Amino acid sequence: MTYILVIWTIVAAGGTKAYARDFDWRPIGDFRTKQDCIEAAKTLSVDENRFRCLAKGNGFDAIRKGQ
């Protein structure tokens, strides 16, 4: 099974007095095993609560379900 590494990251920022930031889940890459996916997130120094390794085919709905 293939796994997709997705991270919760900033996708936009405003430079006005009221500094605004927008975050979203973004795919980073595909991995052959869940362990490889987790290792890649650790290599990138992504906090545990800011990434998911989703089984390909489950889609982004799996994030909401905690898979």
C-alpha positions as CSV (number, residue, x, y, z in Angstrom):
1,M,0.0,0.0,0.0
2,T,1.2,3.5,-0.7
3,Y,1.0,6.3,1.9
4,I,0.8,10.1,1.3
5,L,2.5,12.4,3.7
6,V,0.4,15.6,4.3
7,I,1.4,18.4,6.6
8,W,-0.6,21.2,8.2
9,T,1.3,24.3,7.0
10,I,0.9,28.0,6.4
11,V,-0.3,28.8,2.9
12,A,-0.8,32.5,3.1
13,A,0.2,35.5,5.2
14,G,-0.7,39.1,5.3
15,G,1.6,41.9,6.0
16,T,-0.9,44.4,7.3
17,K,-1.4,45.7,10.9
18,A,-3.8,42.8,11.5
19,Y,-1.4,40.0,10.6
20,A,-3.4,37.2,9.1
21,R,-2.3,33.6,8.4
22,D,-4.1,30.8,6.6
23,F,-3.3,27.2,7.1
24,D,-4.2,24.1,5.1
25,W,-3.2,20.4,4.7
26,R,-0.7,20.0,1.8
27,P,0.6,16.8,0.3
28,I,4.4,16.4,0.4
29,G,5.1,12.9,-1.1
30,D,4.2,9.3,-1.6
31,F,5.9,6.4,0.4
32,R,5.7,2.6,0.1
33,T,5.2,2.1,3.8
34,K,3.6,4.0,6.7
35,Q,6.9,3.8,8.6
36,D,8.8,5.4,5.6
37,C,6.2,8.2,5.7
38,I,6.7,8.8,9.4
39,E,10.5,8.8,9.0
40,A,10.2,11.4,6.2
41,A,8.1,13.7,8.5
42,K,10.7,13.3,11.3
43,T,13.5,14.1,8.8
44,L,11.6,17.3,7.9
45,S,11.2,18.1,11.7
46,V,7.5,18.2,11.4
47,D,5.7,18.1,14.8
48,E,3.6,14.9,15.4
49,N,0.4,16.9,15.5
50,R,1.0,18.6,12.2
51,F,1.3,15.7,9.8
52,R,-0.6,12.6,8.7
53,C,0.3,9.5,6.7
54,L,-2.8,8.7,4.7
55,A,-3.3,5.4,2.9
56,K,-3.6,6.3,-0.8
57,G,-7.2,6.0,-1.8
58,N,-8.6,7.2,1.6
59,G,-8.3,10.9,0.5
60,F,-8.3,14.0,2.7
61,D,-11.5,12.9,4.4
62,A,-9.4,10.5,6.4
63,I,-7.8,13.6,8.2
64,R,-11.1,14.4,9.7
65,K,-11.7,10.8,10.8
66,G,-8.2,10.6,12.4
67,Q,-6.8,7.8,10.1
